[in-house]
């Protein structure tokens, strides 16, 4: 592995290249924080994919892309004297020190849960009016539900036992079933949301990340369906012309593979 001096040298090299690109490259010159935003989101999702695939070489590459964006935003900020990369680094350092009094102070903690509770309470002392202020509005709904539940649990608003959460899941499923029978679409959607929210909550008690779990299933389903498509193509038979029974044969093969 690289030494600390080599790591700092590599980071300095990136900062120098960013300076050169911003001064000389027509594309880089034109970029603003707004134009980079959607690209940053895309890069973050690509990093997430690499992590779920356990492709460490790809993780390394995607981390580089994300780091480039951080340096890019910092460069833009420095051009209006708002902030630069040193401000960004020092800001997160100060936050980490203040949020970890059990490391940099005299606070005692017993476990990870104590650390989480301290973290949320410290944020409230810093001036936040709600523990939910730290949940971005633009998060995908499933991720947002998980973060909301983690946040409120951090200040003690939580179930005591996993079986209580499962009972809530069953209650919500029962309410959904009742609304389906009334055929009231608005009520069905509301109850369906409650079911999903309660399932996300239950996942937390199982130490399962719901976003990762669902994406894992997405990948598994896609892989099996692509196998089905390949088999249909090898028979020169469009999927739309196949019966479900015929498709199930290949689907079962894909599951075994």
C-alpha positions as CSV (number, residue, x, y, z in Angstrom):
1,X,0.0,0.0,0.0
2,X,1.0,3.6,-0.5
3,X,2.6,5.6,2.3
4,X,0.9,8.7,3.7
5,X,3.4,10.9,1.8
6,X,2.5,9.1,-1.4
7,X,-1.2,9.4,-0.7
8,X,-0.8,13.2,-0.2
9,X,1.3,13.4,-3.4
10,X,-1.4,11.7,-5.4
11,X,-4.1,14.0,-4.0
12,X,-2.0,17.0,-4.8
13,X,-1.6,15.7,-8.4
14,X,-5.4,15.5,-8.7
15,X,-5.8,19.1,-7.5
16,X,-3.1,20.2,-10.0
17,X,-4.9,18.4,-12.9
18,X,-8.2,19.9,-11.8
19,X,-6.7,23.4,-11.9
20,X,-5.3,22.7,-15.4
21,X,-8.6,21.3,-16.8
22,X,-10.6,24.2,-15.4
23,X,-8.2,26.7,-17.0
24,X,-7.7,24.9,-20.4
25,X,-10.5,22.5,-21.2
26,X,-13.5,24.0,-23.0
27,X,-15.9,21.5,-21.4
28,X,-14.5,21.8,-17.8
29,X,-14.5,25.6,-18.1
30,X,-18.3,25.6,-18.7
31,X,-19.4,23.4,-15.8
32,X,-21.2,24.7,-12.8
33,X,-22.4,23.0,-9.7
34,X,-25.9,22.7,-11.3
35,X,-24.6,21.0,-14.5
36,X,-22.4,18.6,-12.4
37,X,-25.2,17.6,-10.0
38,X,-26.9,14.9,-12.1
39,X,-23.5,13.5,-13.1
40,X,-22.6,13.2,-9.5
41,X,-25.8,11.3,-8.7
42,X,-25.0,9.0,-11.6
43,X,-21.5,8.4,-10.4
44,X,-22.7,7.6,-6.9
45,X,-25.1,5.0,-8.2
46,X,-22.4,3.5,-10.3
47,X,-20.2,3.2,-7.2
48,X,-23.2,1.6,-5.4
49,X,-23.5,-1.0,-8.2
50,X,-19.8,-1.8,-8.0
51,X,-20.1,-2.3,-4.2
52,X,-23.1,-4.6,-4.6
53,X,-21.2,-6.6,-7.3
54,X,-18.2,-6.9,-5.0
55,X,-16.1,-5.7,-7.9
56,X,-13.3,-4.0,-6.0
57,X,-11.4,-2.9,-9.1
58,X,-14.5,-1.1,-10.3
59,X,-15.1,0.3,-6.8
60,X,-11.6,1.9,-7.0
61,X,-12.4,3.4,-10.3
62,X,-15.8,4.7,-9.2
63,X,-14.4,6.2,-6.0
64,X,-12.0,8.1,-8.3
65,X,-14.9,9.5,-10.3
66,X,-16.7,10.5,-7.1
67,X,-13.5,12.1,-5.7
68,X,-13.1,14.1,-8.9
69,X,-16.5,15.5,-8.5
70,X,-15.7,16.6,-4.9
71,X,-12.6,18.3,-6.1
72,X,-14.5,19.9,-9.0
73,X,-17.1,21.4,-6.7
74,X,-14.4,22.7,-4.4
75,X,-12.6,24.3,-7.4
76,X,-15.7,26.0,-8.5
77,X,-16.3,27.2,-4.9
78,X,-12.8,28.6,-4.7
79,X,-13.3,30.8,-7.8
80,X,-15.9,32.9,-6.0
81,X,-13.9,32.7,-2.7
82,X,-16.8,30.8,-1.0
83,X,-14.7,27.7,-0.1
84,X,-12.0,25.5,-1.3
85,X,-10.9,21.9,-0.8
86,X,-9.1,22.8,2.5
87,X,-12.3,24.2,3.8
88,X,-14.2,21.1,2.8
89,X,-11.6,18.8,4.5
90,X,-11.4,20.9,7.6
91,X,-15.2,21.2,7.9
92,X,-15.6,17.4,7.9
93,X,-12.7,17.0,10.3
94,X,-14.3,19.4,12.8
95,X,-17.7,17.7,12.4
96,X,-16.1,14.2,13.0
97,X,-14.3,15.4,16.1
98,X,-17.4,17.1,17.6
99,X,-19.6,14.1,16.8
100,X,-17.2,11.6,18.4
101,X,-16.8,12.9,22.0
102,X,-16.2,9.2,23.0
103,X,-13.0,9.4,21.1
104,X,-12.0,13.1,21.4
105,X,-13.6,13.8,24.7
106,X,-14.6,12.2,28.0
107,X,-18.0,10.7,26.9
108,X,-18.3,6.9,27.6
109,X,-20.2,4.6,25.2
110,X,-21.0,0.9,25.5
111,X,-21.9,0.0,21.9
112,X,-22.8,1.2,18.4
113,X,-26.3,2.1,19.5
114,X,-24.9,4.6,22.1
115,X,-22.8,6.2,19.4
116,X,-25.9,6.6,17.1
117,X,-27.9,8.2,19.9
118,X,-25.1,10.6,20.8
119,X,-24.8,11.5,17.1
120,X,-28.4,12.5,16.8
121,X,-28.5,14.4,20.1
122,X,-25.4,16.3,19.2
123,X,-27.0,17.4,15.9
124,X,-29.9,18.8,17.8
125,X,-27.6,20.7,20.1
126,X,-25.9,22.2,17.0
127,X,-29.2,24.0,16.1
128,X,-31.2,21.5,14.1
129,X,-34.8,21.7,14.9
130,X,-35.6,18.1,13.9
131,X,-33.7,14.9,13.7
132,X,-35.3,14.5,10.3
133,X,-33.5,17.6,8.9
134,X,-30.6,15.4,7.8
135,X,-32.8,13.3,5.5
136,X,-32.6,14.8,1.9
137,X,-35.9,15.4,0.2
138,X,-34.6,14.1,-3.1
139,X,-33.7,10.6,-1.7
140,X,-35.5,7.7,-3.4
141,X,-38.5,6.7,-1.3
142,X,-37.2,3.4,-0.1
143,X,-33.8,4.8,1.0
144,X,-35.6,7.8,2.6
145,X,-37.9,5.5,4.6
146,X,-34.9,3.6,5.9
147,X,-33.1,6.8,6.9
148,X,-36.2,8.3,8.5
149,X,-36.5,5.2,10.7
150,X,-32.8,5.2,11.6
151,X,-33.0,8.8,12.6
152,X,-36.0,8.5,14.9
153,X,-34.6,5.3,16.4
154,X,-31.5,7.3,17.2
155,X,-33.4,9.3,19.7
156,X,-35.3,6.4,21.2
157,X,-38.5,6.4,19.1
158,X,-38.5,2.7,18.2
159,X,-39.9,-0.7,18.8
160,X,-38.4,-2.8,21.5
161,X,-38.6,-6.3,19.9
162,X,-38.6,-7.6,16.3
163,X,-41.8,-9.5,16.9
164,X,-43.6,-6.2,17.6
165,X,-42.5,-4.9,14.2
166,X,-43.6,-8.1,12.4
167,X,-47.0,-7.8,14.1
168,X,-47.2,-4.2,12.6
169,X,-46.4,-5.7,9.2
170,X,-49.2,-8.2,9.5
171,X,-51.6,-5.4,10.7
172,X,-50.7,-3.2,7.7
173,X,-51.1,-6.2,5.3
174,X,-54.6,-6.8,6.8
175,X,-55.5,-3.1,6.3
176,X,-54.3,-3.3,2.7
177,X,-56.3,-6.4,2.0
178,X,-59.4,-4.6,3.4
179,X,-58.9,-1.6,1.2
180,X,-58.3,-3.8,-1.9
181,X,-61.8,-5.3,-1.3
182,X,-63.3,-1.7,-1.4
183,X,-61.5,-1.0,-4.7
184,X,-60.6,2.5,-3.5
185,X,-57.4,3.2,-5.4
186,X,-56.3,6.1,-3.2
187,X,-56.8,4.2,0.0
188,X,-55.1,1.1,-1.5
189,X,-52.0,3.2,-2.4
190,X,-51.9,4.7,1.1
191,X,-52.1,1.3,2.7
192,X,-49.6,-0.2,0.3
193,X,-47.2,2.6,1.3
194,X,-47.8,1.6,5.0
195,X,-46.9,-2.0,4.2
196,X,-43.7,-1.0,2.5
197,X,-42.8,1.4,5.3
198,X,-43.4,-1.3,7.9
199,X,-41.3,-3.8,5.9
200,X,-38.4,-1.4,5.7
201,X,-38.7,-1.0,9.5
202,X,-38.6,-4.8,10.0
203,X,-35.6,-5.1,7.7
204,X,-33.7,-2.8,10.1
205,X,-34.5,-5.2,13.0
206,X,-33.1,-8.0,10.9
207,X,-29.9,-6.0,10.2
208,X,-30.8,-6.0,6.5
209,X,-30.4,-3.0,4.3
210,X,-33.7,-2.9,2.3
211,X,-32.2,-1.0,-0.6
212,X,-29.4,-3.5,-1.0
213,X,-31.9,-6.4,-0.6
214,X,-34.2,-5.1,-3.3
215,X,-31.4,-4.3,-5.7
216,X,-30.0,-7.8,-5.1
217,X,-33.3,-9.2,-6.2
218,X,-33.5,-6.8,-9.1
219,X,-30.1,-8.1,-10.3
220,X,-31.1,-11.7,-9.8
221,X,-34.4,-11.3,-11.7
222,X,-32.7,-9.4,-14.5
223,X,-30.0,-12.1,-14.9
224,X,-32.6,-14.9,-15.0
225,X,-34.8,-13.0,-17.5
226,X,-31.8,-12.4,-19.8
227,X,-31.2,-16.1,-19.7
228,X,-34.8,-16.7,-20.7
229,X,-34.4,-14.2,-23.6
230,X,-31.2,-15.9,-24.8
231,X,-32.9,-19.3,-24.8
232,X,-35.9,-17.9,-26.7
233,X,-33.6,-16.3,-29.2
234,X,-31.7,-19.6,-29.7
235,X,-35.1,-21.2,-30.7
236,X,-35.9,-18.3,-33.0
237,X,-39.1,-17.9,-31.0
238,X,-40.1,-14.4,-29.7
239,X,-41.0,-14.3,-26.0
240,X,-44.5,-13.0,-26.8
241,X,-45.2,-16.2,-28.8
242,X,-44.2,-18.5,-25.9
243,X,-46.6,-19.8,-23.3
244,X,-45.9,-19.2,-19.6
245,X,-45.3,-22.9,-19.3
246,X,-42.6,-22.8,-21.9
247,X,-41.0,-19.8,-20.3
248,X,-41.1,-21.4,-16.9
249,X,-38.9,-24.2,-18.1
250,X,-36.1,-21.8,-18.9
251,X,-36.8,-19.7,-15.8
252,X,-36.3,-22.8,-13.6
253,X,-33.0,-23.6,-15.5
254,X,-31.9,-20.0,-14.8
255,X,-32.7,-20.5,-11.1
256,X,-30.6,-23.6,-10.9
257,X,-27.7,-21.8,-12.6
